[in-house]
């Protein structure tokens, strides 16, 4: 089955939500005591992904599962960079910011599509909840 542009855009936004959640969780592990905010943000991004997945299902498609091998490899690279970095905290914040920026781009691309009003409202809400670091 071929996906239409709405399905593709929502699928990309879901993937970006899940990736951001994973990045925030990984960074929470790096930050230690500073992790409460990162863990809360990760949980919120997972909820956002589930909200978008419900809209995608209504369009007759299923969300893709994140690639666990990619996430493990990315985590490994992050751990190496963190061990070499002078400021692990700054590295974690930069990585979280990149994930939030990628999520915003995916959400903006979804908003260019002809979405149902309730879906558009959820995408706009998630975009408005974008977190900035630093």
Order of alpha helices (4+ residues) and beta strands (2+ residues): alpha-alpha-alpha-alpha-alpha
